[in-house]
Amino acid sequence: MFCCLFCIVGSCADPDVEVHKAVGDSLELIADYPKKDLEVQWKYNLIIFAEYQNSNLQKVKSESFNGRLKMNKDNISVTVTDLKLQDSGRFSIVAVGKSEQYDTKVFVLHVHEVKIEYSHFWLQSKNICMFHLRCLASGDPNPSYSWISHQTRGSHLNISLGLAENAILNCTANNTVSIKYTTETVVCTEKSDSSTTSGIVLQSNIEFLKFSTD
């Protein structure tokens, strides 16, 4: 049946579904079709990575998602775990019954990451730390940025702290489909005038708020 019916994939398909996820999230792809005599292929950018046939759900030899696939035979689903930026792409579920091909389900996945890069130096003459921070959103087309705690717009933020003082910083990145944020605490530690410390903080909290298109 695979050879005679799956060859016409694309002739019948539901509208594409846009899916937005954060780095580290999971994507569950459920074959929501009548189970009797069901055969299914899961594809990523047209490459088959899982199949369901004769009531058996199995991975297909592929370099995609090594060690990150979970199979659930009960609801006939495949879950890609620990999503990465490079997982963004086109997923499809192609299914046939005994004598018919069902509508193909297509999911266009966008994986996002928000991070804060920062550096600081110790200004001995004033006994303060000067921090320069930059908020970055990967996987977003033309995002806009704001810093909630300092009511500042733009990807860059400059602050000063006294010795041993700390600040909780919250950067928000948004575009037309979602809002994401990340939070980080920075602490002032004494450094020489010429030294600079820097770090990259991956998202500790990311939240997606879908905008209605109605």
N, C-alpha and C positions, 0 to 999 in steps of 0.2 A: 504493500500500500504506500510506503514511503516514496517509492520510485514513480508511481503513477499519479499521485495527488500532490505531493509536496513540490513537484516541479512547477506548479502553477501559482506558487506563492506570490502575492502581490496583486493577484486578480481580484481578491476580496479582502478588505482590511478595514478595521475601525479607524477613526481619526486618531492621529498621533496624540499621546498624552505627555505633557511636559512634567518632569519630576525633578524637584530640587532637593538635594541632600548635602549634608556637611561631611567633611573628611572624617572617617571613623564610623559613620552611620552604616546601616544595612539597607539593602534593596531586596524586597520580596517580590517574586514574580509567580503569581498563582495562575495555573491553567484552569480557569473557571468555565469549564465546558461539561456537557453530559459525559459521565465516566464510561458508559458502555462502549466497548470497542474503540476506546480513545487512544490515539497516538499523538505525541507532542514533540516538538523540537523547540529548544530555547536557543536564540541566536544573539550574538553581540557583534554589531557591525558586520552582519551577514555570515559570521562564522559560528557554526554549531558548537555549543559547549555543554549541552545536556539533552537527554532524550527520555521519553516515557513510551514504552511499548510492551505489550503483553503483560501489563500490570507491573512492569519493572521500571524503576526510575534510576537512571545512572548518569554519571558524568561521561562526557566524550573527551577523548584524548585531545587536549588543547592547552596552549600556554596561557590561556586567559584564566585569571582568578585562581592560580595555584594555591591550594591550602585555604581558600577563602569561600568555598562553596558549601552550603548546607542543603541537604535534600530532605524533603518532607513528603513521604508517599501518601500520608493520610489526606492531605488536601492538594496533592499533586503540585507542589511548588518547589522552586529553587530560590535560595537566598544568597546573595552576594554580600559577604560581611566585610567589615573594615575597609570601607570605600576609600579610594584614593583619587586624587585629581585626575589622573590619567584614565580612570574608569568612565569618565564622561563620554557619552556616545549613544548609539541607537540599539536598544534591546527589542527583540520581537519574540512573540510566542505564536508558533505556527501549529495548528491542530487539525486533525482529520478524524472523522468517525468512520463507520463501516462503509458508507457509500457517499459521504459528503465531506467537503472541506469547510471548516468553520472560518469565520472572519479572523484574520490575523490581528493580534493586539501588538501595538508598537508603543514603546516608552522611550522618550528622549531624555536621557539622564544628564543633569548638570550637577557636578560635584563642586562644592565651594569650600574655601578655607579662609578664615580671618585670623590674622596674627598681628602682633605688635612688635616692632623692632625698636630698640632704644639704646642710647648711650648716655653716659653722664660723666661729669668731671667735678672735682672738688675745688671750689674757689676759696682758698685759704684766707684771703683778705676779708671775706665776709662770712666765713664759716658756714657756707651753704653748698649744696650740690645743685648743679645746673643739669637738668634732664632735657634731652631732645628725643622725642618719640615720633614714630611714624606708623600709621595703621595701613595695613595692606589686605586687600580682599582678592584672592585668586579665584578664577573661574567666573568672575562677574564682568558683564559688559558695562563699562562706564559707570561704576558705582560712585555714589556721593558719601562723604564721611562726616561724622560729628562725634564730639567727645562729650558725653552726657554730663559727667561730673564737673566739667569746666565750661559747659555751654559754648563750646568752640566748634566751628565748622571747618572742614578741610582735613586732609590726611595727617598733617603735622601738628604737633603740640609741644610747647616749651614751658617747663615749670621749674621752680626752685624749691628746695626743701632744706630745712635745718638738719644738723647732724642727728642721725637716728630717727628722724621723722619718716613717715611713710605716707603713701597716697594710693588710694584705690582708683584705678583708671578704667573707664569703660568706653570703648570705641564702637560705634555703630556704622555699619556699611549697608547701604540700601540701593536698590534699583527698582525697576518697574514691577518686578515679580516677587521680591522678597526683602526682608530686613534681617540682618544678622549682626550679632555683637560678640565681643570678647572682652573679658575683664582680667586685669592684672594688677598686682600690688608691687610698687617699687619702693625701695628703701634707700635712704641716703647713708652712704658709708664714706669715711674719710679717705681721700686719695690725694696724691701729689698733683700739682698744677698741670703737669704735662701728661698725666696718665688718663686713659679713657677706657672704660669698661663697656662692653656691649653684649647684648643677648637677643635671642629671638624666642618669643613665647608663642607657642601654638595655641589655638583656641581652647580655652577652658570652659567656656559656655557659648554655645551658638544656638540661636533661636530663629526659626523661619516663620514669618508672618505672610501668608499668601494674600495678595491683593485681589479683590473681586474684579472680574472682567465684564461683569454684567453692566 
